[in-house]
């Protein structure tokens, strides 16, 4: 199992999450393996959710006044003051 900080990008996270879902749906895993996969799936799901939220905030920022602005700070969760 890989660590949460090893997630490369949104697309690879979605791909890995889909693979985990297929493995869990097959149902022929040992309990420990199933729990580890489920935990990794939760991590990936949270990462994807955060990425989608950041993209939504960036789109809102870009379209707010009909002009483009630097929204790179919106991609850094440590600068997010809405949480």
mmCIF file of the N, C-alpha and C atoms, coordinates in Angstrom:
data_MODEL
# 
_entry.id   MODEL 
# 
loop_
_atom_site.group_PDB 
_atom_site.id 
_atom_site.type_symbol 
_atom_site.label_atom_id 
_atom_site.label_alt_id 
_atom_site.label_comp_id 
_atom_site.label_asym_id 
_atom_site.label_entity_id 
_atom_site.label_seq_id 
_atom_site.pdbx_PDB_ins_code 
_atom_site.Cartn_x 
_atom_site.Cartn_y 
_atom_site.Cartn_z 
_atom_site.occupancy 
_atom_site.B_iso_or_equiv 
_atom_site.pdbx_formal_charge 
_atom_site.auth_seq_id 
_atom_site.auth_comp_id 
_atom_site.auth_asym_id 
_atom_site.auth_atom_id 
_atom_site.pdbx_PDB_model_num 
ATOM 1   N N  . UNK A 1 1  ? 0.844   -1.175  0.000   1.00 0.00 ? 1  UNK A N  1 
ATOM 2   C CA . UNK A 1 1  ? 0.000   0.000   0.000   1.00 0.00 ? 1  UNK A CA 1 
ATOM 3   C C  . UNK A 1 1  ? 0.890   1.238   0.000   1.00 0.00 ? 1  UNK A C  1 
ATOM 4   N N  . UNK A 1 2  ? 0.506   2.252   -0.763  1.00 0.00 ? 2  UNK A N  1 
ATOM 5   C CA . UNK A 1 2  ? 1.307   3.463   -0.844  1.00 0.00 ? 2  UNK A CA 1 
ATOM 6   C C  . UNK A 1 2  ? 0.812   4.492   0.159   1.00 0.00 ? 2  UNK A C  1 
ATOM 7   N N  . UNK A 1 3  ? 1.671   5.431   0.474   1.00 0.00 ? 3  UNK A N  1 
ATOM 8   C CA . UNK A 1 3  ? 1.348   6.473   1.441   1.00 0.00 ? 3  UNK A CA 1 
ATOM 9   C C  . UNK A 1 3  ? 0.482   7.546   0.783   1.00 0.00 ? 3  UNK A C  1 
ATOM 10  N N  . UNK A 1 4  ? -0.321  8.298   1.582   1.00 0.00 ? 4  UNK A N  1 
ATOM 11  C CA . UNK A 1 4  ? -1.192  9.342   1.029   1.00 0.00 ? 4  UNK A CA 1 
ATOM 12  C C  . UNK A 1 4  ? -0.434  10.396  0.236   1.00 0.00 ? 4  UNK A C  1 
ATOM 13  N N  . UNK A 1 5  ? 0.788   10.736  0.655   1.00 0.00 ? 5  UNK A N  1 
ATOM 14  C CA . UNK A 1 5  ? 1.525   11.770  -0.060  1.00 0.00 ? 5  UNK A CA 1 
ATOM 15  C C  . UNK A 1 5  ? 2.097   11.265  -1.385  1.00 0.00 ? 5  UNK A C  1 
ATOM 16  N N  . UNK A 1 6  ? 1.866   10.006  -1.708  1.00 0.00 ? 6  UNK A N  1 
ATOM 17  C CA . UNK A 1 6  ? 2.349   9.463   -2.974  1.00 0.00 ? 6  UNK A CA 1 
ATOM 18  C C  . UNK A 1 6  ? 1.334   9.633   -4.103  1.00 0.00 ? 6  UNK A C  1 
ATOM 19  N N  . UNK A 1 7  ? 0.218   10.286  -3.834  1.00 0.00 ? 7  UNK A N  1 
ATOM 20  C CA . UNK A 1 7  ? -0.784  10.531  -4.875  1.00 0.00 ? 7  UNK A CA 1 
ATOM 21  C C  . UNK A 1 7  ? -0.197  11.542  -5.855  1.00 0.00 ? 7  UNK A C  1 
ATOM 22  N N  . UNK A 1 8  ? -0.126  11.146  -7.131  1.00 0.00 ? 8  UNK A N  1 
ATOM 23  C CA . UNK A 1 8  ? 0.502   12.005  -8.128  1.00 0.00 ? 8  UNK A CA 1 
ATOM 24  C C  . UNK A 1 8  ? -0.416  13.132  -8.578  1.00 0.00 ? 8  UNK A C  1 
ATOM 25  N N  . UNK A 1 9  ? -1.639  12.786  -8.956  1.00 0.00 ? 9  UNK A N  1 
ATOM 26  C CA . UNK A 1 9  ? -2.565  13.793  -9.456  1.00 0.00 ? 9  UNK A CA 1 
ATOM 27  C C  . UNK A 1 9  ? -3.992  13.239  -9.395  1.00 0.00 ? 9  UNK A C  1 
ATOM 28  N N  . UNK A 1 10 ? -4.946  14.075  -9.734  1.00 0.00 ? 10 UNK A N  1 
ATOM 29  C CA . UNK A 1 10 ? -6.355  13.714  -9.655  1.00 0.00 ? 10 UNK A CA 1 
ATOM 30  C C  . UNK A 1 10 ? -6.672  12.479  -10.497 1.00 0.00 ? 10 UNK A C  1 
ATOM 31  N N  . UNK A 1 11 ? -6.176  12.463  -11.728 1.00 0.00 ? 11 UNK A N  1 
ATOM 32  C CA . UNK A 1 11 ? -6.492  11.369  -12.640 1.00 0.00 ? 11 UNK A CA 1 
ATOM 33  C C  . UNK A 1 11 ? -5.955  10.030  -12.139 1.00 0.00 ? 11 UNK A C  1 
ATOM 34  N N  . UNK A 1 12 ? -4.732  10.035  -11.623 1.00 0.00 ? 12 UNK A N  1 
ATOM 35  C CA . UNK A 1 12 ? -4.186  8.772   -11.108 1.00 0.00 ? 12 UNK A CA 1 
ATOM 36  C C  . UNK A 1 12 ? -4.912  8.355   -9.834  1.00 0.00 ? 12 UNK A C  1 
ATOM 37  N N  . UNK A 1 13 ? -5.343  9.326   -9.040  1.00 0.00 ? 13 UNK A N  1 
ATOM 38  C CA . UNK A 1 13 ? -6.106  9.006   -7.824  1.00 0.00 ? 13 UNK A CA 1 
ATOM 39  C C  . UNK A 1 13 ? -7.440  8.365   -8.184  1.00 0.00 ? 13 UNK A C  1 
ATOM 40  N N  . UNK A 1 14 ? -8.120  8.900   -9.177  1.00 0.00 ? 14 UNK A N  1 
ATOM 41  C CA . UNK A 1 14 ? -9.393  8.325   -9.621  1.00 0.00 ? 14 UNK A CA 1 
ATOM 42  C C  . UNK A 1 14 ? -9.177  6.915   -10.152 1.00 0.00 ? 14 UNK A C  1 
ATOM 43  N N  . UNK A 1 15 ? -8.136  6.724   -10.944 1.00 0.00 ? 15 UNK A N  1 
ATOM 44  C CA . UNK A 1 15 ? -7.835  5.399   -11.488 1.00 0.00 ? 15 UNK A CA 1 
ATOM 45  C C  . UNK A 1 15 ? -7.568  4.380   -10.390 1.00 0.00 ? 15 UNK A C  1 
ATOM 46  N N  . UNK A 1 16 ? -6.781  4.773   -9.403  1.00 0.00 ? 16 UNK A N  1 
ATOM 47  C CA . UNK A 1 16 ? -6.492  3.864   -8.297  1.00 0.00 ? 16 UNK A CA 1 
ATOM 48  C C  . UNK A 1 16 ? -7.750  3.581   -7.479  1.00 0.00 ? 16 UNK A C  1 
ATOM 49  N N  . UNK A 1 17 ? -8.560  4.600   -7.287  1.00 0.00 ? 17 UNK A N  1 
ATOM 50  C CA . UNK A 1 17 ? -9.807  4.420   -6.539  1.00 0.00 ? 17 UNK A CA 1 
ATOM 51  C C  . UNK A 1 17 ? -10.745 3.448   -7.261  1.00 0.00 ? 17 UNK A C  1 
ATOM 52  N N  . UNK A 1 18 ? -10.836 3.568   -8.576  1.00 0.00 ? 18 UNK A N  1 
ATOM 53  C CA . UNK A 1 18 ? -11.662 2.634   -9.351  1.00 0.00 ? 18 UNK A CA 1 
ATOM 54  C C  . UNK A 1 18 ? -11.158 1.197   -9.213  1.00 0.00 ? 18 UNK A C  1 
ATOM 55  N N  . UNK A 1 19 ? -9.847  1.042   -9.234  1.00 0.00 ? 19 UNK A N  1 
ATOM 56  C CA . UNK A 1 19 ? -9.242  -0.294  -9.075  1.00 0.00 ? 19 UNK A CA 1 
ATOM 57  C C  . UNK A 1 19 ? -9.563  -0.865  -7.690  1.00 0.00 ? 19 UNK A C  1 
ATOM 58  N N  . UNK A 1 20 ? -9.485  -0.034  -6.668  1.00 0.00 ? 20 UNK A N  1 
ATOM 59  C CA . UNK A 1 20 ? -9.797  -0.477  -5.307  1.00 0.00 ? 20 UNK A CA 1 
ATOM 60  C C  . UNK A 1 20 ? -11.258 -0.909  -5.203  1.00 0.00 ? 20 UNK A C  1 
ATOM 61  N N  . UNK A 1 21 ? -12.143 -0.132  -5.798  1.00 0.00 ? 21 UNK A N  1 
ATOM 62  C CA . UNK A 1 21 ? -13.572 -0.477  -5.762  1.00 0.00 ? 21 UNK A CA 1 
ATOM 63  C C  . UNK A 1 21 ? -13.804 -1.837  -6.415  1.00 0.00 ? 21 UNK A C  1 
ATOM 64  N N  . UNK A 1 22 ? -13.171 -2.072  -7.558  1.00 0.00 ? 22 UNK A N  1 
ATOM 65  C CA . UNK A 1 22 ? -13.325 -3.370  -8.232  1.00 0.00 ? 22 UNK A CA 1 
ATOM 66  C C  . UNK A 1 22 ? -12.839 -4.515  -7.338  1.00 0.00 ? 22 UNK A C  1 
ATOM 67  N N  . UNK A 1 23 ? -11.676 -4.312  -6.702  1.00 0.00 ? 23 UNK A N  1 
ATOM 68  C CA . UNK A 1 23 ? -11.135 -5.359  -5.833  1.00 0.00 ? 23 UNK A CA 1 
ATOM 69  C C  . UNK A 1 23 ? -12.065 -5.631  -4.652  1.00 0.00 ? 23 UNK A C  1 
ATOM 70  N N  . UNK A 1 24 ? -12.599 -4.572  -4.057  1.00 0.00 ? 24 UNK A N  1 
ATOM 71  C CA . UNK A 1 24 ? -13.490 -4.754  -2.914  1.00 0.00 ? 24 UNK A CA 1 
ATOM 72  C C  . UNK A 1 24 ? -14.810 -5.397  -3.336  1.00 0.00 ? 24 UNK A C  1 
ATOM 73  N N  . UNK A 1 25 ? -15.293 -5.050  -4.520  1.00 0.00 ? 25 UNK A N  1 
ATOM 74  C CA . UNK A 1 25 ? -16.540 -5.639  -5.008  1.00 0.00 ? 25 UNK A CA 1 
ATOM 75  C C  . UNK A 1 25 ? -16.383 -7.123  -5.313  1.00 0.00 ? 25 UNK A C  1 
ATOM 76  N N  . UNK A 1 26 ? -15.192 -7.538  -5.717  1.00 0.00 ? 26 UNK A N  1 
ATOM 77  C CA . UNK A 1 26 ? -14.962 -8.959  -5.977  1.00 0.00 ? 26 UNK A CA 1 
ATOM 78  C C  . UNK A 1 26 ? -15.167 -9.781  -4.707  1.00 0.00 ? 26 UNK A C  1 
ATOM 79  N N  . UNK A 1 27 ? -14.826 -9.215  -3.565  1.00 0.00 ? 27 UNK A N  1 
ATOM 80  C CA . UNK A 1 27 ? -15.120 -9.826  -2.285  1.00 0.00 ? 27 UNK A CA 1 
ATOM 81  C C  . UNK A 1 27 ? -14.273 -11.022 -1.882  1.00 0.00 ? 27 UNK A C  1 
ATOM 82  N N  . UNK A 1 28 ? -13.217 -11.314 -2.590  1.00 0.00 ? 28 UNK A N  1 
ATOM 83  C CA . UNK A 1 28 ? -12.411 -12.485 -2.234  1.00 0.00 ? 28 UNK A CA 1 
ATOM 84  C C  . UNK A 1 28 ? -11.083 -12.081 -1.593  1.00 0.00 ? 28 UNK A C  1 
ATOM 85  N N  . UNK A 1 29 ? -11.128 -11.072 -0.707  1.00 0.00 ? 29 UNK A N  1 
ATOM 86  C CA . UNK A 1 29 ? -9.941  -10.581 -0.020  1.00 0.00 ? 29 UNK A CA 1 
ATOM 87  C C  . UNK A 1 29 ? -9.985  -10.972 1.451   1.00 0.00 ? 29 UNK A C  1 
ATOM 88  N N  . UNK A 1 30 ? -8.818  -11.122 2.021   1.00 0.00 ? 30 UNK A N  1 
ATOM 89  C CA . UNK A 1 30 ? -8.743  -11.305 3.468   1.00 0.00 ? 30 UNK A CA 1 
ATOM 90  C C  . UNK A 1 30 ? -9.191  -10.005 4.129   1.00 0.00 ? 30 UNK A C  1 
ATOM 91  N N  . UNK A 1 31 ? -9.698  -10.110 5.326   1.00 0.00 ? 31 UNK A N  1 
ATOM 92  C CA . UNK A 1 31 ? -10.227 -8.947  6.028   1.00 0.00 ? 31 UNK A CA 1 
ATOM 93  C C  . UNK A 1 31 ? -9.180  -7.836  6.160   1.00 0.00 ? 31 UNK A C  1 
ATOM 94  N N  . UNK A 1 32 ? -7.970  -8.186  6.543   1.00 0.00 ? 32 UNK A N  1 
ATOM 95  C CA . UNK A 1 32 ? -6.920  -7.177  6.698   1.00 0.00 ? 32 UNK A CA 1 
ATOM 96  C C  . UNK A 1 32 ? -6.646  -6.443  5.388   1.00 0.00 ? 32 UNK A C  1 
ATOM 97  N N  . UNK A 1 33 ? -6.586  -7.183  4.296   1.00 0.00 ? 33 UNK A N  1 
ATOM 98  C CA . UNK A 1 33 ? -6.347  -6.588  2.980   1.00 0.00 ? 33 UNK A CA 1 
ATOM 99  C C  . UNK A 1 33 ? -7.513  -5.690  2.576   1.00 0.00 ? 33 UNK A C  1 
ATOM 100 N N  . UNK A 1 34 ? -8.739  -6.151  2.821   1.00 0.00 ? 34 UNK A N  1 
ATOM 101 C CA . UNK A 1 34 ? -9.925  -5.360  2.493   1.00 0.00 ? 34 UNK A CA 1 
ATOM 102 C C  . UNK A 1 34 ? -9.943  -4.059  3.287   1.00 0.00 ? 34 UNK A C  1 
ATOM 103 N N  . UNK A 1 35 ? -9.610  -4.128  4.565   1.00 0.00 ? 35 UNK A N  1 
ATOM 104 C CA . UNK A 1 35 ? -9.585  -2.919  5.390   1.00 0.00 ? 35 UNK A CA 1 
ATOM 105 C C  . UNK A 1 35 ? -8.504  -1.953  4.932   1.00 0.00 ? 35 UNK A C  1 
ATOM 106 N N  . UNK A 1 36 ? -7.340  -2.478  4.555   1.00 0.00 ? 36 UNK A N  1 
ATOM 107 C CA . UNK A 1 36 ? -6.258  -1.621  4.063   1.00 0.00 ? 36 UNK A CA 1 
ATOM 108 C C  . UNK A 1 36 ? -6.663  -0.936  2.759   1.00 0.00 ? 36 UNK A C  1 
ATOM 109 N N  . UNK A 1 37 ? -7.307  -1.682  1.871   1.00 0.00 ? 37 UNK A N  1 
ATOM 110 C CA . UNK A 1 37 ? -7.782  -1.093  0.619   1.00 0.00 ? 37 UNK A CA 1 
ATOM 111 C C  . UNK A 1 37 ? -8.853  -0.051  0.871   1.00 0.00 ? 37 UNK A C  1 
ATOM 112 N N  . UNK A 1 38 ? -9.757  -0.341  1.793   1.00 0.00 ? 38 UNK A N  1 
ATOM 113 C CA . UNK A 1 38 ? -10.814 0.609   2.124   1.00 0.00 ? 38 UNK A CA 1 
ATOM 114 C C  . UNK A 1 38 ? -10.203 1.903   2.673   1.00 0.00 ? 38 UNK A C  1 
ATOM 115 N N  . UNK A 1 39 ? -9.214  1.770   3.547   1.00 0.00 ? 39 UNK A N  1 
ATOM 116 C CA . UNK A 1 39 ? -8.549  2.947   4.109   1.00 0.00 ? 39 UNK A CA 1 
ATOM 117 C C  . UNK A 1 39 ? -7.882  3.773   3.012   1.00 0.00 ? 39 UNK A C  1 
ATOM 118 N N  . UNK A 1 40 ? -7.197  3.106   2.100   1.00 0.00 ? 40 UNK A N  1 
ATOM 119 C CA . UNK A 1 40 ? -6.562  3.812   0.984   1.00 0.00 ? 40 UNK A CA 1 
ATOM 120 C C  . UNK A 1 40 ? -7.634  4.484   0.120   1.00 0.00 ? 40 UNK A C  1 
ATOM 121 N N  . UNK A 1 41 ? -8.751  3.816   -0.080  1.00 0.00 ? 41 UNK A N  1 
ATOM 122 C CA . UNK A 1 41 ? -9.846  4.396   -0.848  1.00 0.00 ? 41 UNK A CA 1 
ATOM 123 C C  . UNK A 1 41 ? -10.386 5.664   -0.212  1.00 0.00 ? 41 UNK A C  1 
ATOM 124 N N  . UNK A 1 42 ? -10.509 5.658   1.104   1.00 0.00 ? 42 UNK A N  1 
ATOM 125 C CA . UNK A 1 42 ? -10.965 6.862   1.810   1.00 0.00 ? 42 UNK A CA 1 
ATOM 126 C C  . UNK A 1 42 ? -9.969  7.999   1.604   1.00 0.00 ? 42 UNK A C  1 
ATOM 127 N N  . UNK A 1 43 ? -8.685  7.704   1.710   1.00 0.00 ? 43 UNK A N  1 
ATOM 128 C CA . UNK A 1 43 ? -7.649  8.717   1.492   1.00 0.00 ? 43 UNK A CA 1 
ATOM 129 C C  . UNK A 1 43 ? -7.741  9.292   0.082   1.00 0.00 ? 43 UNK A C  1 
ATOM 130 N N  . UNK A 1 44 ? -7.879  8.412   -0.905  1.00 0.00 ? 44 UNK A N  1 
ATOM 131 C CA . UNK A 1 44 ? -7.988  8.859   -2.296  1.00 0.00 ? 44 UNK A CA 1 
ATOM 132 C C  . UNK A 1 44 ? -9.251  9.677   -2.523  1.00 0.00 ? 44 UNK A C  1 
ATOM 133 N N  . UNK A 1 45 ? -10.348 9.230   -1.939  1.00 0.00 ? 45 UNK A N  1 
ATOM 134 C CA . UNK A 1 45 ? -11.612 9.945   -2.082  1.00 0.00 ? 45 UNK A CA 1 
ATOM 135 C C  . UNK A 1 45 ? -11.522 11.353  -1.497  1.00 0.00 ? 45 UNK A C  1 
ATOM 136 N N  . UNK A 1 46 ? -10.912 11.473  -0.339  1.00 0.00 ? 46 UNK A N  1 
ATOM 137 C CA . UNK A 1 46 ? -10.747 12.798  0.279   1.00 0.00 ? 46 UNK A CA 1 
ATOM 138 C C  . UNK A 1 46 ? -9.857  13.693  -0.576  1.00 0.00 ? 46 UNK A C  1 
ATOM 139 N N  . UNK A 1 47 ? -8.786  13.113  -1.119  1.00 0.00 ? 47 UNK A N  1 
ATOM 140 C CA . UNK A 1 47 ? -7.899  13.877  -1.993  1.00 0.00 ? 47 UNK A CA 1 
ATOM 141 C C  . UNK A 1 47 ? -8.671  14.395  -3.216  1.00 0.00 ? 47 UNK A C  1 
ATOM 142 N N  . UNK A 1 48 ? -9.441  13.513  -3.848  1.00 0.00 ? 48 UNK A N  1 
ATOM 143 C CA . UNK A 1 48 ? -10.212 13.911  -5.031  1.00 0.00 ? 48 UNK A CA 1 
ATOM 144 C C  . UNK A 1 48 ? -11.238 14.983  -4.684  1.00 0.00 ? 48 UNK A C  1 
ATOM 145 N N  . UNK A 1 49 ? -11.901 14.806  -3.568  1.00 0.00 ? 49 UNK A N  1 
ATOM 146 C CA . UNK A 1 49 ? -12.886 15.791  -3.130  1.00 0.00 ? 49 UNK A CA 1 
ATOM 147 C C  . UNK A 1 49 ? -12.218 17.162  -2.924  1.00 0.00 ? 49 UNK A C  1 
ATOM 148 N N  . UNK A 1 50 ? -11.061 17.168  -2.284  1.00 0.00 ? 50 UNK A N  1 
ATOM 149 C CA . UNK A 1 50 ? -10.330 18.423  -2.074  1.00 0.00 ? 50 UNK A CA 1 
ATOM 150 C C  . UNK A 1 50 ? -9.923  19.061  -3.395  1.00 0.00 ? 50 UNK A C  1 
ATOM 151 N N  . UNK A 1 51 ? -9.474  18.241  -4.345  1.00 0.00 ? 51 UNK A N  1 
ATOM 152 C CA . UNK A 1 51 ? -9.063  18.764  -5.649  1.00 0.00 ? 51 UNK A CA 1 
ATOM 153 C C  . UNK A 1 51 ? -10.238 19.361  -6.405  1.00 0.00 ? 51 UNK A C  1 
ATOM 154 N N  . UNK A 1 52 ? -11.381 18.701  -6.351  1.00 0.00 ? 52 UNK A N  1 
ATOM 155 C CA . UNK A 1 52 ? -12.586 19.222  -7.008  1.00 0.00 ? 52 UNK A CA 1 
ATOM 156 C C  . UNK A 1 52 ? -13.010 20.534  -6.349  1.00 0.00 ? 52 UNK A C  1 
ATOM 157 N N  . UNK A 1 53 ? -12.971 20.580  -5.020  1.00 0.00 ? 53 UNK A N  1 
ATOM 158 C CA . UNK A 1 53 ? -13.316 21.813  -4.315  1.00 0.00 ? 53 UNK A CA 1 
ATOM 159 C C  . UNK A 1 53 ? -12.400 22.958  -4.699  1.00 0.00 ? 53 UNK A C  1 
ATOM 160 N N  . UNK A 1 54 ? -11.104 22.679  -4.799  1.00 0.00 ? 54 UNK A N  1 
ATOM 161 C CA . UNK A 1 54 ? -10.146 23.717  -5.189  1.00 0.00 ? 54 UNK A CA 1 
ATOM 162 C C  . UNK A 1 54 ? -10.422 24.194  -6.615  1.00 0.00 ? 54 UNK A C  1 
ATOM 163 N N  . UNK A 1 55 ? -10.748 23.279  -7.500  1.00 0.00 ? 55 UNK A N  1 
ATOM 164 C CA . UNK A 1 55 ? -11.059 23.654  -8.879  1.00 0.00 ? 55 UNK A CA 1 
ATOM 165 C C  . UNK A 1 55 ? -12.327 24.504  -8.931  1.00 0.00 ? 55 UNK A C  1 
ATOM 166 N N  . UNK A 1 56 ? -13.331 24.126  -8.150  1.00 0.00 ? 56 UNK A N  1 
ATOM 167 C CA . UNK A 1 56 ? -14.569 24.913  -8.107  1.00 0.00 ? 56 UNK A CA 1 
ATOM 168 C C  . UNK A 1 56 ? -14.301 26.328  -7.592  1.00 0.00 ? 56 UNK A C  1 
ATOM 169 N N  . UNK A 1 57 ? -13.500 26.443  -6.536  1.00 0.00 ? 57 UNK A N  1 
ATOM 170 C CA . UNK A 1 57 ? -13.173 27.769  -6.000  1.00 0.00 ? 57 UNK A CA 1 
ATOM 171 C C  . UNK A 1 57 ? -12.397 28.591  -7.026  1.00 0.00 ? 57 UNK A C  1 
ATOM 172 N N  . UNK A 1 58 ? -11.514 27.928  -7.734  1.00 0.00 ? 58 UNK A N  1 
ATOM 173 C CA . UNK A 1 58 ? -10.732 28.645  -8.752  1.00 0.00 ? 58 UNK A CA 1 
ATOM 174 C C  . UNK A 1 58 ? -11.639 29.135  -9.881  1.00 0.00 ? 58 UNK A C  1 
ATOM 175 N N  . UNK A 1 59 ? -12.559 28.301  -10.323 1.00 0.00 ? 59 UNK A N  1 
ATOM 176 C CA . UNK A 1 59 ? -13.500 28.700  -11.375 1.00 0.00 ? 59 UNK A CA 1 
ATOM 177 C C  . UNK A 1 59 ? -14.347 29.870  -10.905 1.00 0.00 ? 59 UNK A C  1 
ATOM 178 N N  . UNK A 1 60 ? -14.837 29.799  -9.665  1.00 0.00 ? 60 UNK A N  1 
ATOM 179 C CA . UNK A 1 60 ? -15.616 30.911  -9.116  1.00 0.00 ? 60 UNK A CA 1 
ATOM 180 C C  . UNK A 1 60 ? -14.789 32.185  -9.099  1.00 0.00 ? 60 UNK A C  1 
ATOM 181 N N  . UNK A 1 61 ? -13.544 32.081  -8.701  1.00 0.00 ? 61 UNK A N  1 
ATOM 182 C CA . UNK A 1 61 ? -12.644 33.234  -8.650  1.00 0.00 ? 61 UNK A CA 1 
ATOM 183 C C  . UNK A 1 61 ? -12.420 33.795  -10.050 1.00 0.00 ? 61 UNK A C  1 
ATOM 184 N N  . UNK A 1 62 ? -12.223 32.922  -11.018 1.00 0.00 ? 62 UNK A N  1 
ATOM 185 C CA . UNK A 1 62 ? -11.931 33.363  -12.379 1.00 0.00 ? 62 UNK A CA 1 
ATOM 186 C C  . UNK A 1 62 ? -13.134 34.008  -13.049 1.00 0.00 ? 62 UNK A C  1 
ATOM 187 N N  . UNK A 1 63 ? -14.316 33.551  -12.732 1.00 0.00 ? 63 UNK A N  1 
ATOM 188 C CA . UNK A 1 63 ? -15.506 34.058  -13.412 1.00 0.00 ? 63 UNK A CA 1 
ATOM 189 C C  . UNK A 1 63 ? -16.249 35.115  -12.609 1.00 0.00 ? 63 UNK A C  1 
ATOM 190 N N  . UNK A 1 64 ? -15.792 35.407  -11.415 1.00 0.00 ? 64 UNK A N  1 
ATOM 191 C CA . UNK A 1 64 ? -16.474 36.348  -10.536 1.00 0.00 ? 64 UNK A CA 1 
ATOM 192 C C  . UNK A 1 64 ? -16.693 37.710  -11.189 1.00 0.00 ? 64 UNK A C  1 
ATOM 193 N N  . UNK A 1 65 ? -15.679 38.232  -11.822 1.00 0.00 ? 65 UNK A N  1 
ATOM 194 C CA . UNK A 1 65 ? -15.782 39.557  -12.433 1.00 0.00 ? 65 UNK A CA 1 
ATOM 195 C C  . UNK A 1 65 ? -15.617 39.508  -13.950 1.00 0.00 ? 65 UNK A C  1 
ATOM 196 N N  . UNK A 1 66 ? -15.715 38.311  -14.505 1.00 0.00 ? 66 UNK A N  1 
ATOM 197 C CA . UNK A 1 66 ? -15.593 38.182  -15.946 1.00 0.00 ? 66 UNK A CA 1 
ATOM 198 C C  . UNK A 1 66 ? -14.182 38.374  -16.458 1.00 0.00 ? 66 UNK A C  1 
ATOM 199 N N  . UNK A 1 67 ? -13.221 38.344  -15.574 1.00 0.00 ? 67 UNK A N  1 
ATOM 200 C CA . UNK A 1 67 ? -11.834 38.484  -15.988 1.00 0.00 ? 67 UNK A CA 1 
ATOM 201 C C  . UNK A 1 67 ? -10.977 37.454  -15.271 1.00 0.00 ? 67 UNK A C  1 
ATOM 202 N N  . UNK A 1 68 ? -9.852  37.151  -15.849 1.00 0.00 ? 68 UNK A N  1 
ATOM 203 C CA . UNK A 1 68 ? -8.953  36.175  -15.257 1.00 0.00 ? 68 UNK A CA 1 
ATOM 204 C C  . UNK A 1 68 ? -8.083  36.837  -14.204 1.00 0.00 ? 68 UNK A C  1 
ATOM 205 N N  . UNK A 1 69 ? -7.874  36.103  -13.101 1.00 0.00 ? 69 UNK A N  1 
ATOM 206 C CA . UNK A 1 69 ? -6.997  36.576  -12.041 1.00 0.00 ? 69 UNK A CA 1 
ATOM 207 C C  . UNK A 1 69 ? -6.134  35.411  -11.592 1.00 0.00 ? 69 UNK A C  1 
ATOM 208 N N  . UNK A 1 70 ? -5.008  35.728  -10.970 1.00 0.00 ? 70 UNK A N  1 
ATOM 209 C CA . UNK A 1 70 ? -4.147  34.684  -10.441 1.00 0.00 ? 70 UNK A CA 1 
ATOM 210 C C  . UNK A 1 70 ? -4.855  34.011  -9.270  1.00 0.00 ? 70 UNK A C  1 
ATOM 211 N N  . UNK A 1 71 ? -5.164  32.734  -9.437  1.00 0.00 ? 71 UNK A N  1 
ATOM 212 C CA . UNK A 1 71 ? -5.866  31.992  -8.396  1.00 0.00 ? 71 UNK A CA 1 
ATOM 213 C C  . UNK A 1 71 ? -5.027  30.822  -7.908  1.00 0.00 ? 71 UNK A C  1 
ATOM 214 N N  . UNK A 1 72 ? -3.726  30.872  -8.133  1.00 0.00 ? 72 UNK A N  1 
ATOM 215 C CA . UNK A 1 72 ? -2.872  29.749  -7.743  1.00 0.00 ? 72 UNK A CA 1 
ATOM 216 C C  . UNK A 1 72 ? -2.905  29.510  -6.245  1.00 0.00 ? 72 UNK A C  1 
ATOM 217 N N  . UNK A 1 73 ? -3.134  30.552  -5.441  1.00 0.00 ? 73 UNK A N  1 
ATOM 218 C CA . UNK A 1 73 ? -3.211  30.376  -3.989  1.00 0.00 ? 73 UNK A CA 1 
ATOM 219 C C  . UNK A 1 73 ? -4.394  29.504  -3.597  1.00 0.00 ? 73 UNK A C  1 
ATOM 220 N N  . UNK A 1 74 ? -5.401  29.448  -4.437  1.00 0.00 ? 74 UNK A N  1 
ATOM 221 C CA . UNK A 1 74 ? -6.576  28.624  -4.140  1.00 0.00 ? 74 UNK A CA 1 
ATOM 222 C C  . UNK A 1 74 ? -6.255  27.138  -4.200  1.00 0.00 ? 74 UNK A C  1 
ATOM 223 N N  . UNK A 1 75 ? -5.202  26.755  -4.890  1.00 0.00 ? 75 UNK A N  1 
ATOM 224 C CA . UNK A 1 75 ? -4.837  25.359  -4.999  1.00 0.00 ? 75 UNK A CA 1 
ATOM 225 C C  . UNK A 1 75 ? -4.069  24.864  -3.791  1.00 0.00 ? 75 UNK A C  1 
ATOM 226 N N  . UNK A 1 76 ? -3.599  25.766  -2.953  1.00 0.00 ? 76 UNK A N  1 
ATOM 227 C CA . UNK A 1 76 ? -2.836  25.401  -1.762  1.00 0.00 ? 76 UNK A CA 1 
ATOM 228 C C  . UNK A 1 76 ? -3.775  25.374  -0.566  1.00 0.00 ? 76 UNK A C  1 
ATOM 229 N N  . UNK A 1 77 ? -4.119  24.169  -0.068  1.00 0.00 ? 77 UNK A N  1 
ATOM 230 C CA . UNK A 1 77 ? -5.073  24.076  1.042   1.00 0.00 ? 77 UNK A CA 1 
ATOM 231 C C  . UNK A 1 77 ? -4.614  24.806  2.292   1.00 0.00 ? 77 UNK A C  1 
ATOM 232 N N  . UNK A 1 78 ? -3.320  25.023  2.468   1.00 0.00 ? 78 UNK A N  1 
ATOM 233 C CA . UNK A 1 78 ? -2.849  25.707  3.672   1.00 0.00 ? 78 UNK A CA 1 
ATOM 234 C C  . UNK A 1 78 ? -3.213  27.194  3.666   1.00 0.00 ? 78 UNK A C  1 
ATOM 235 N N  . UNK A 1 79 ? -3.575  27.745  2.501   1.00 0.00 ? 79 UNK A N  1 
ATOM 236 C CA . UNK A 1 79 ? -3.966  29.151  2.442   1.00 0.00 ? 79 UNK A CA 1 
ATOM 237 C C  . UNK A 1 79 ? -5.464  29.317  2.419   1.00 0.00 ? 79 UNK A C  1 
ATOM 238 N N  . UNK A 1 80 ? -6.198  28.231  2.521   1.00 0.00 ? 80 UNK A N  1 
ATOM 239 C CA . UNK A 1 80 ? -7.653  28.264  2.482   1.00 0.00 ? 80 UNK A CA 1 
ATOM 240 C C  . UNK A 1 80 ? -8.194  28.742  3.824   1.00 0.00 ? 80 UNK A C  1 
ATOM 241 N N  . UNK A 1 81 ? -8.857  29.886  3.805   1.00 0.00 ? 81 UNK A N  1 
ATOM 242 C CA . UNK A 1 81 ? -9.404  30.451  5.033   1.00 0.00 ? 81 UNK A CA 1 
ATOM 243 C C  . UNK A 1 81 ? -10.888 30.146  5.195   1.00 0.00 ? 81 UNK A C  1 
ATOM 244 N N  . UNK A 1 82 ? -11.481 29.374  4.282   1.00 0.00 ? 82 UNK A N  1 
ATOM 245 C CA . UNK A 1 82 ? -12.908 29.076  4.347   1.00 0.00 ? 82 UNK A CA 1 
ATOM 246 C C  . UNK A 1 82 ? -13.204 27.860  5.204   1.00 0.00 ? 82 UNK A C  1 
ATOM 247 N N  . UNK A 1 83 ? -12.186 27.145  5.657   1.00 0.00 ? 83 UNK A N  1 
ATOM 248 C CA . UNK A 1 83 ? -12.417 25.938  6.450   1.00 0.00 ? 83 UNK A CA 1 
ATOM 249 C C  . UNK A 1 83 ? -12.464 26.236  7.916   1.00 0.00 ? 83 UNK A C  1 
# 
